[in-house]
Amino acid sequence: MPIANIPLFSGQDAAIIMGDESGEKEHHGSLRDVYVDELGTIHRRPGLTEYSDLSTSSPIDGLFWWNAQDWVLSASNGNTYKVTDKNGSNTQITHDNTDWAKSGRVVFADFKTAIYGADRFKIKKITSSANVIDMADSSAPTTVSHVAFIDKYLLANNLNSAQCHRSDVNDPDTWGSNYFSPETQNDYLNSVIVANQEVYLMGERTLEFWYDDGATPFIREEGGFINSGTNARYSFGYCEPPIDNFCWLDHNRVPVMISGRNTTPISGTIAKYIQDFDYVDDCRGDYIVIDGRPYYIFSFPSENECLVWDFGSKLWYKWGYWNSVKAGYDRWRANCFCSVPEWDYLLAGDGANGKIYRIDNSVYQDDSDTIRSLVRTGRVTHEYSGRKKKCKGINLRVKRSALSTGTKKILIRYRNDGQTDWHNWKEISLTQNTGTTESIITYRKPLGMYYNRQWEIVVTDNIGISIVGMQEDFDYL
């Protein structure tokens, strides 16, 4: 009568290959709308609480914290908004010229006295008097996806070219015919990012490191070249300390980061999953920190997917939005992000409805909608794949944070021996016990026979619950 642990997550490179219910992939494990801490405890992912509604009924395409003005700037449906307090009060800002491109991504750069933004067209300037102005200098590039400041120069890439243009020093509104370009290969420049007093030029096949030498002013670092680029320009992002690294989806559809002067796959297993996507060039990459825990978000709008790399546990997750109408997962609603240290807020802009949310680790719903947290194991054999087992029951060890009154539940189901169909859900009740936050929950009913078995655990109730472990009581036959 053995009692054995059921491994809730495992896999090559400590990653989870997330199946798509077709072919062999359906029998791999999956972690959806959860995260795993360093002790191996599985927690529900943070929820979303409405912070400000811009009433655009359109995607939030950009968020930025303007520290000098204490404004959260947002772009949605072509317009610009400023949010001016912790309560989310917002005001639309006047555009003197053209609107932002809709349903794209807006990249901002801070000059303190003004904010500059790019949306694949002309650079725009946001003034402290609350106006949005198109760049007037005819010498400035006009097809710009990225802007960044370094040493009082405004830098901007010119799409479909190898040119990174620079403004006059300390005068981001004045431009000459000044630009620099990747030198190793004649590579179209997809992204420009500034970090650690260096300029990173990301092309379609290469990445180069440049710096201001005080005279030229910009030259390439000696050996400052990596043979890796991207077609997904918005996937390239800098992860602030303590990570202090860059992540992106490379031109081979592999999520990578920098290791010395080379790239290394973040995880080899997830690349196999991404290879089956139809379109990845619109992938967006964002570095966020939630309660001290760093993540890199790879969001794929065309694929309706969001893959999350957890730097702490070295695991991949899928974070999504449970669409109750179609009874399936959509891409996570968070479309762009901004941190507001003064208010201790991490904000996310919705990908459809014009709302800005606070990301909150103590909330277990998405703006009152269900979060459907799911753990799917790999195939469990208890070390003997050729020996039949009879399941007599299971034990779940759980921790609860703030259970609401009444009885809540965990749902569990299984499938056996490579079958596609699942058995019916079993409900395990969670009653509120005074004075304890951890308990062993037992389901003592026969659960069939198998050679190998895959389990699924689902939590949908508005509760904070963590899964510490799972055991099975079984007999060999």
VEXDREN-2710 file (C-alpha; in Angstrom, 1 decimal):
% VEXDREN-2710
k/r/px/py/pz
1/MET/0.0/0.0/0.0
2/PRO/2.5/2.7/-1.2
3/ILE/1.9/6.4/-0.7
4/ALA/4.0/8.4/-3.1
5/ASN/4.5/12.1/-4.1
6/ILE/3.0/13.2/-7.4
7/PRO/5.5/15.6/-9.1
8/LEU/3.4/18.7/-9.9
9/PHE/6.0/20.3/-12.2
10/SER/9.1/19.0/-13.9
11/GLY/10.8/19.0/-17.3
12/GLN/13.9/19.6/-19.3
13/ASP/15.9/22.7/-18.2
14/ALA/13.4/23.1/-15.3
15/ALA/10.8/24.3/-17.8
16/ILE/7.2/23.3/-18.6
17/ILE/6.3/22.5/-22.2
18/MET/2.8/23.8/-22.5
19/GLY/0.6/21.6/-24.6
20/ASP/-1.9/22.6/-27.2
21/GLU/-4.1/19.5/-27.1
22/SER/-2.9/18.2/-30.3
23/GLY/-0.5/15.3/-31.0
24/GLU/2.1/14.3/-28.4
25/LYS/2.2/17.8/-26.8
26/GLU/-1.0/17.1/-25.0
27/HIS/0.8/14.9/-22.5
28/HIS/3.2/17.5/-21.3
29/GLY/2.8/19.5/-18.1
30/SER/1.3/23.0/-17.9
31/LEU/1.3/25.8/-15.4
32/ARG/-1.4/28.3/-16.1
33/ASP/-2.1/31.5/-14.1
34/VAL/0.2/30.4/-11.3
35/TYR/3.8/30.9/-10.2
36/VAL/6.1/28.7/-8.2
37/ASP/8.3/29.9/-5.4
38/GLU/11.8/28.7/-4.5
39/LEU/10.4/26.1/-2.1
40/GLY/8.3/24.6/-4.8
41/THR/5.0/25.9/-3.6
42/ILE/2.5/26.8/-6.3
43/HIS/0.7/30.1/-5.9
44/ARG/-2.1/31.7/-7.9
45/ARG/-0.8/34.5/-10.1
46/PRO/-1.5/38.2/-9.2
47/GLY/-4.9/39.6/-10.1
48/LEU/-6.0/42.9/-11.7
49/THR/-7.9/45.7/-10.0
50/GLU/-9.3/48.6/-12.0
51/TYR/-7.2/51.8/-11.4
52/SER/-8.4/54.1/-14.2
53/ASP/-10.9/53.8/-17.1
54/LEU/-10.0/55.9/-20.1
55/SER/-13.4/55.0/-21.7
56/THR/-11.8/54.4/-25.1
57/SER/-13.0/50.7/-25.4
58/SER/-9.6/50.2/-27.2
59/PRO/-6.2/48.7/-26.3
60/ILE/-3.8/50.6/-24.1
61/ASP/-0.8/50.9/-26.4
62/GLY/1.6/52.6/-24.0
63/LEU/2.1/53.5/-20.3
64/PHE/4.8/55.7/-18.8
65/TRP/5.5/57.3/-15.4
66/TRP/6.6/60.9/-15.8
67/ASN/8.3/61.4/-12.5
68/ALA/8.9/65.2/-12.9
69/GLN/5.2/65.8/-13.3
70/ASP/3.8/62.9/-11.2
71/TRP/1.7/61.8/-14.2
72/VAL/1.0/58.3/-15.6
73/LEU/0.9/58.9/-19.4
74/SER/-1.1/56.5/-21.5
75/ALA/-1.8/56.1/-25.2
76/SER/-5.1/54.6/-26.3
77/ASN/-7.2/54.8/-29.5
78/GLY/-4.7/57.3/-30.9
79/ASN/-5.1/59.7/-28.0
80/THR/-2.9/60.6/-25.0
81/TYR/-4.1/60.7/-21.4
82/LYS/-2.5/61.8/-18.1
83/VAL/-3.5/60.1/-14.8
84/THR/-2.7/62.4/-12.0
85/ASP/-3.3/60.7/-8.7
86/LYS/-3.4/57.4/-6.9
87/ASN/-7.2/57.2/-7.4
88/GLY/-6.9/57.1/-11.2
89/SER/-8.3/60.5/-12.2
90/ASN/-7.5/61.0/-15.9
91/THR/-7.6/63.8/-18.4
92/GLN/-7.2/63.6/-22.2
93/ILE/-4.2/65.6/-23.5
94/THR/-4.6/67.8/-26.6
95/HIS/-2.9/66.7/-29.8
96/ASP/-1.7/69.6/-31.9
97/ASN/-1.0/67.4/-34.9
98/THR/-1.6/63.7/-35.7
99/ASP/-2.8/61.0/-33.3
100/TRP/-0.8/57.9/-32.3
101/ALA/-1.0/54.8/-34.5
102/LYS/-3.8/52.6/-33.1
103/SER/-3.3/49.1/-31.8
104/GLY/0.5/49.2/-31.9
105/ARG/3.0/50.0/-29.2
106/VAL/4.1/53.4/-28.1
107/VAL/7.7/53.7/-26.7
108/PHE/8.5/56.7/-24.4
109/ALA/11.7/58.5/-23.4
110/ASP/12.1/61.0/-20.5
111/PHE/13.9/64.3/-21.0
112/LYS/12.6/65.5/-17.7
113/THR/11.1/68.8/-19.1
114/ALA/9.3/66.8/-21.8
115/ILE/8.5/63.3/-22.8
116/TYR/9.2/62.0/-26.3
117/GLY/7.3/59.1/-27.9
118/ALA/7.5/56.8/-30.9
119/ASP/4.9/54.7/-32.7
120/ARG/6.5/53.8/-36.0
121/PHE/5.8/57.3/-37.5
122/LYS/6.9/60.8/-36.5
123/ILE/8.4/61.4/-33.0
124/LYS/5.9/63.2/-30.7
125/LYS/6.7/65.5/-27.8
126/ILE/4.5/65.7/-24.7
127/THR/4.9/69.0/-22.9
128/SER/4.4/69.9/-19.3
129/SER/1.5/72.2/-20.4
130/ALA/-0.3/69.0/-21.6
131/ASN/0.1/69.2/-25.4
132/VAL/1.2/66.5/-27.8
133/ILE/3.3/67.9/-30.7
134/ASP/4.7/66.2/-33.8
135/MET/8.5/66.6/-34.3
136/ALA/8.8/69.7/-36.5
137/ASP/12.4/69.5/-37.7
138/SER/12.3/68.1/-41.2
139/SER/15.7/66.5/-40.6
140/ALA/14.4/64.2/-37.9
141/PRO/13.5/60.6/-38.9
142/THR/9.8/60.0/-39.7
143/THR/9.4/56.3/-39.3
144/VAL/10.6/55.7/-35.7
145/SER/9.6/52.8/-33.4
146/HIS/12.1/53.5/-30.6
147/VAL/13.4/56.6/-28.8
148/ALA/15.9/56.8/-26.0
149/PHE/18.1/59.4/-24.2
150/ILE/21.8/59.2/-23.4
151/ASP/24.1/62.0/-22.4
152/LYS/21.4/64.6/-23.4
153/TYR/21.1/63.1/-27.0
154/LEU/17.7/61.8/-28.2
155/LEU/18.3/58.7/-30.2
156/ALA/15.8/57.3/-32.7
157/ASN/15.9/54.4/-35.2
158/ASN/14.7/54.9/-38.8
159/LEU/12.7/51.9/-39.8
160/ASN/13.7/49.9/-42.9
161/SER/17.2/51.3/-42.6
162/ALA/20.4/50.7/-40.7
163/GLN/20.3/54.2/-39.2
164/CYS/20.2/55.3/-35.6
165/HIS/19.7/59.1/-35.7
166/ARG/20.7/61.5/-32.9
167/SER/19.5/65.0/-32.0
168/ASP/21.8/67.9/-31.2
169/VAL/23.2/67.6/-27.7
170/ASN/20.7/68.9/-25.1
171/ASP/18.3/69.9/-27.8
172/PRO/16.0/67.0/-28.7
173/ASP/13.9/69.2/-31.0
174/THR/16.8/69.9/-33.4
175/TRP/18.3/67.4/-35.8
176/GLY/20.9/67.4/-38.5
177/SER/21.9/64.6/-40.8
178/ASN/23.6/62.8/-37.9
179/TYR/23.3/59.1/-37.6
180/PHE/25.4/56.0/-36.9
181/SER/24.7/52.4/-38.1
182/PRO/25.7/48.8/-37.2
183/GLU/29.1/48.1/-38.6
184/THR/29.5/44.3/-38.5
185/GLN/26.7/43.7/-41.0
186/ASN/24.4/46.0/-43.0
187/ASP/21.5/45.1/-40.8
188/TYR/18.1/46.9/-40.6
189/LEU/17.8/48.5/-37.2
190/ASN/14.7/47.2/-35.4
191/SER/15.2/48.5/-31.9
192/VAL/17.4/51.0/-29.9
193/ILE/17.7/50.7/-26.1
194/VAL/19.9/52.6/-23.7
195/ALA/21.1/51.0/-20.5
196/ASN/24.2/51.2/-18.3
197/GLN/25.5/54.2/-20.3
198/GLU/25.6/52.1/-23.5
199/VAL/23.5/52.1/-26.7
200/TYR/22.2/48.7/-27.9
201/LEU/21.4/48.6/-31.6
202/MET/19.2/45.5/-32.3
203/GLY/19.0/44.5/-35.9
204/GLU/17.3/41.7/-37.8
205/ARG/20.3/39.4/-37.3
206/THR/22.8/41.3/-35.1
207/LEU/23.1/43.2/-31.8
208/GLU/25.9/45.8/-31.4
209/PHE/27.0/47.8/-28.3
210/TRP/27.9/51.5/-28.7
211/TYR/28.9/54.3/-26.4
212/ASP/29.5/58.0/-26.3
213/ASP/33.3/58.7/-26.5
214/GLY/32.8/62.4/-25.9
215/ALA/34.1/63.4/-29.4
216/THR/32.6/61.3/-32.2
217/PRO/30.2/61.1/-30.3
218/PHE/29.2/57.5/-30.7
219/ILE/31.5/54.5/-31.5
220/ARG/31.1/50.8/-31.3
221/GLU/32.7/49.0/-28.3
222/GLU/35.6/46.8/-29.1
223/GLY/34.2/43.3/-29.5
224/GLY/30.7/44.8/-29.0
225/PHE/28.9/42.5/-31.3
226/ILE/26.5/39.5/-30.9
227/ASN/25.4/37.4/-33.8
228/SER/21.7/37.4/-32.8
229/GLY/18.9/39.7/-33.9
230/THR/15.1/39.8/-33.9
231/ASN/12.2/40.3/-36.2
232/ALA/10.0/41.1/-33.2
233/ARG/11.3/44.6/-32.4
234/TYR/9.2/45.1/-29.3
235/SER/10.3/41.8/-27.7
236/PHE/13.8/43.3/-27.0
237/GLY/13.9/44.7/-23.5
238/TYR/16.3/45.5/-20.6
239/CYS/15.8/43.9/-17.2
240/GLU/16.9/46.2/-14.5
241/PRO/19.1/45.1/-11.6
242/PRO/19.3/42.6/-9.9
243/ILE/18.8/40.9/-13.3
244/ASP/20.8/43.5/-15.3
245/ASN/20.4/41.7/-18.6
246/PHE/18.5/41.8/-21.9
247/CYS/15.8/39.4/-23.2
248/TRP/14.3/39.0/-26.6
249/LEU/12.8/36.6/-29.1
250/ASP/15.6/36.0/-31.6
251/HIS/15.3/35.6/-35.3
252/ASN/15.0/31.8/-34.9
253/ARG/12.0/32.2/-32.5
254/VAL/14.1/31.3/-29.5
255/PRO/13.7/33.4/-26.3
256/VAL/17.3/34.4/-25.4
257/MET/19.3/36.6/-23.0
258/ILE/22.9/37.8/-23.1
259/SER/25.7/35.8/-21.5
260/GLY/29.0/37.6/-21.8
261/ARG/29.3/38.5/-25.5
262/ASN/27.0/35.6/-26.6
263/THR/23.3/34.7/-26.3
264/THR/22.0/31.8/-24.4
265/PRO/18.5/30.4/-24.6
266/ILE/16.4/31.2/-21.7
267/SER/15.0/27.7/-22.0
268/GLY/15.3/25.3/-24.9
269/THR/12.0/23.6/-24.3
270/ILE/9.8/26.6/-24.8
271/ALA/11.3/27.3/-28.2
272/LYS/9.7/24.1/-29.5
273/TYR/6.3/25.4/-28.5
274/ILE/6.8/28.8/-30.2
275/GLN/7.9/27.2/-33.4
276/ASP/4.3/26.2/-34.1
277/PHE/3.1/29.8/-33.9
278/ASP/1.9/31.2/-37.2
279/TYR/3.1/34.8/-36.6
280/VAL/5.5/36.1/-33.9
281/ASP/6.8/39.4/-35.3
282/ASP/4.3/41.3/-33.0
283/CYS/5.7/39.6/-29.9
284/ARG/6.1/42.1/-27.0
285/GLY/8.6/41.7/-24.2
286/ASP/8.3/43.4/-20.8
287/TYR/10.2/43.1/-17.6
288/ILE/8.1/43.4/-14.5
289/VAL/8.7/42.9/-10.8
290/ILE/5.8/41.9/-8.6
291/ASP/6.4/42.0/-4.8
292/GLY/10.2/41.6/-5.4
293/ARG/9.8/38.7/-7.9
294/PRO/11.1/39.4/-11.4
295/TYR/9.4/38.1/-14.6
296/TYR/9.8/38.6/-18.3
297/ILE/6.5/38.7/-20.2
298/PHE/6.5/37.4/-23.8
299/SER/3.1/38.4/-25.2
300/PHE/1.9/37.3/-28.7
301/PRO/-1.2/39.2/-29.8
302/SER/-1.6/37.4/-33.1
303/GLU/-1.4/34.0/-31.3
304/ASN/-3.6/35.1/-28.3
305/GLU/-0.8/33.8/-26.0
306/CYS/1.2/35.1/-23.1
307/LEU/4.3/33.2/-21.9
308/VAL/6.0/34.2/-18.7
309/TRP/9.6/33.5/-17.6
310/ASP/10.1/33.5/-13.8
311/PHE/13.7/34.4/-13.1
312/GLY/13.4/33.1/-9.5
313/SER/12.1/29.5/-10.1
314/LYS/13.5/29.2/-13.7
315/LEU/10.1/28.1/-14.9
316/TRP/7.8/29.1/-17.7
317/TYR/4.1/29.8/-17.2
318/LYS/1.1/30.6/-19.3
319/TRP/-0.8/33.6/-17.9
320/GLY/-4.1/34.3/-19.5
321/TYR/-7.7/35.6/-19.2
322/TRP/-10.4/33.0/-18.7
323/ASN/-13.1/33.7/-21.3
324/SER/-16.2/32.2/-19.8
325/VAL/-18.2/32.6/-23.0
326/LYS/-15.9/30.3/-25.0
327/ALA/-14.8/28.3/-22.0
328/GLY/-11.1/28.8/-22.9
329/TYR/-8.1/31.0/-22.2
330/ASP/-7.3/34.2/-24.1
331/ARG/-4.1/36.2/-23.9
332/TRP/-3.4/37.9/-20.5
333/ARG/-5.2/41.2/-20.4
334/ALA/-2.0/43.1/-19.5
335/ASN/-0.8/44.7/-22.8
336/CYS/1.8/47.1/-21.4
337/PHE/3.2/48.1/-18.1
338/CYS/4.6/50.9/-15.9
339/SER/5.9/51.0/-12.4
340/VAL/5.1/53.9/-10.1
341/PRO/7.5/53.8/-7.2
342/GLU/6.0/56.9/-5.5
343/TRP/2.6/55.1/-5.2
344/ASP/4.0/51.6/-4.9
345/TYR/1.9/50.6/-7.9
346/LEU/2.6/48.3/-10.8
347/LEU/0.2/49.2/-13.6
348/ALA/-0.9/47.3/-16.6
349/GLY/-2.9/48.6/-19.6
350/ASP/-5.7/46.3/-21.0
351/GLY/-5.3/44.9/-24.5
352/ALA/-8.9/45.8/-25.5
353/ASN/-11.1/47.9/-23.2
354/GLY/-9.2/51.1/-22.3
355/LYS/-8.7/50.2/-18.7
356/ILE/-5.6/50.6/-16.6
357/TYR/-5.2/48.1/-13.7
358/ARG/-3.1/47.7/-10.6
359/ILE/-1.4/44.3/-10.5
360/ASP/-2.0/43.0/-7.0
361/ASN/-0.7/39.8/-5.5
362/SER/-3.5/39.8/-2.9
363/VAL/-6.2/39.8/-5.5
364/TYR/-7.5/36.6/-7.0
365/GLN/-9.7/38.0/-9.8
366/ASP/-9.2/40.0/-13.0
367/ASP/-11.4/43.1/-12.5
368/SER/-14.1/40.8/-10.9
369/ASP/-13.6/38.1/-13.6
370/THR/-12.5/34.6/-12.8
371/ILE/-8.8/33.6/-12.7
372/ARG/-8.7/29.9/-13.6
373/SER/-5.5/28.7/-12.1
374/LEU/-4.4/25.3/-13.5
375/VAL/-1.7/22.8/-12.8
376/ARG/-1.3/19.8/-15.2
377/THR/1.3/17.2/-14.4
378/GLY/3.3/15.1/-16.8
379/ARG/2.7/11.4/-17.0
380/VAL/3.0/9.9/-13.5
381/THR/4.3/6.3/-13.4
382/HIS/5.7/6.1/-9.9
383/GLU/8.9/4.7/-11.5
384/TYR/7.2/1.6/-12.9
385/SER/5.6/2.4/-16.3
386/GLY/4.9/-1.3/-17.1
387/ARG/3.1/-2.1/-13.8
388/LYS/-0.6/-1.4/-13.3
389/LYS/-1.7/0.7/-10.3
390/LYS/-4.9/1.1/-8.5
391/CYS/-5.6/4.5/-7.0
392/LYS/-7.3/4.5/-3.6
393/GLY/-7.2/8.2/-2.9
394/ILE/-5.1/11.4/-2.9
395/ASN/-3.9/13.9/-0.3
396/LEU/-3.4/17.6/-1.1
397/ARG/-1.3/19.8/1.2
398/VAL/-2.5/23.4/0.8
399/LYS/-1.9/26.8/2.4
400/ARG/-4.7/29.4/2.5
401/SER/-4.2/33.2/2.9
402/ALA/-7.6/34.9/3.2
403/LEU/-10.5/32.6/2.7
404/SER/-13.8/34.3/2.4
405/THR/-16.7/32.8/4.4
406/GLY/-18.3/29.7/3.2
407/THR/-17.1/26.6/1.5
408/LYS/-14.7/26.8/-1.5
409/LYS/-13.4/24.0/-3.7
410/ILE/-10.5/22.6/-5.7
411/LEU/-11.3/20.7/-8.8
412/ILE/-9.3/17.6/-9.8
413/ARG/-9.4/15.2/-12.8
414/TYR/-7.2/12.7/-14.5
415/ARG/-6.7/10.7/-17.7
416/ASN/-4.9/7.4/-18.2
417/ASP/-2.4/5.7/-20.5
418/GLY/-2.1/8.3/-23.2
419/GLN/-5.9/8.8/-23.6
420/THR/-7.1/12.2/-24.9
421/ASP/-10.3/12.3/-22.9
422/TRP/-10.4/13.3/-19.2
423/HIS/-12.5/11.7/-16.5
424/ASN/-15.1/13.9/-14.8
425/TRP/-14.0/16.6/-12.4
426/LYS/-13.9/15.7/-8.7
427/GLU/-14.7/18.5/-6.2
428/ILE/-12.6/18.7/-3.0
429/SER/-14.1/21.1/-0.5
430/LEU/-12.1/23.7/1.4
431/THR/-13.8/24.7/4.6
432/GLN/-12.6/27.7/6.6
433/ASN/-10.8/26.6/9.7
434/THR/-10.1/29.0/12.5
435/GLY/-6.5/29.5/13.6
436/THR/-4.8/27.6/10.8
437/THR/-3.6/28.5/7.2
438/GLU/-2.2/25.1/6.3
439/SER/-4.0/21.7/6.0
440/ILE/-4.0/18.3/4.4
441/ILE/-7.1/17.7/2.3
442/THR/-8.0/14.1/1.6
443/TYR/-10.1/12.5/-1.1
444/ARG/-10.7/8.9/-0.1
445/LYS/-12.5/7.3/-3.0
446/PRO/-11.3/4.8/-5.6
447/LEU/-10.0/6.6/-8.7
448/GLY/-9.5/3.8/-11.2
449/MET/-6.5/1.9/-12.5
450/TYR/-3.7/2.9/-14.9
451/TYR/-0.2/2.3/-16.1
452/ASN/0.6/6.0/-16.4
453/ARG/-1.6/8.9/-15.3
454/GLN/-1.8/12.7/-15.9
455/TRP/-3.5/14.9/-13.3
456/GLU/-5.1/18.4/-13.5
457/ILE/-5.8/20.6/-10.5
458/VAL/-7.9/23.8/-11.0
459/VAL/-8.9/26.6/-8.7
460/THR/-11.5/29.2/-9.8
461/ASP/-12.9/30.6/-6.6
462/ASN/-11.9/34.1/-5.4
463/ILE/-9.5/32.8/-2.7
464/GLY/-5.8/32.9/-2.0
465/ILE/-4.6/29.3/-1.9
466/SER/-1.2/27.7/-2.5
467/ILE/-0.5/24.1/-3.3
468/VAL/2.4/22.7/-1.3
469/GLY/2.3/19.1/-2.5
470/MET/0.2/16.1/-3.6
471/GLN/0.4/12.4/-2.7
472/GLU/-1.4/9.3/-4.0
473/ASP/-2.4/6.3/-2.1
474/PHE/-2.2/3.3/-4.5
475/ASP/-1.6/-0.4/-4.8
476/TYR/0.4/-2.2/-7.4
477/LEU/-1.6/-4.9/-9.2
END
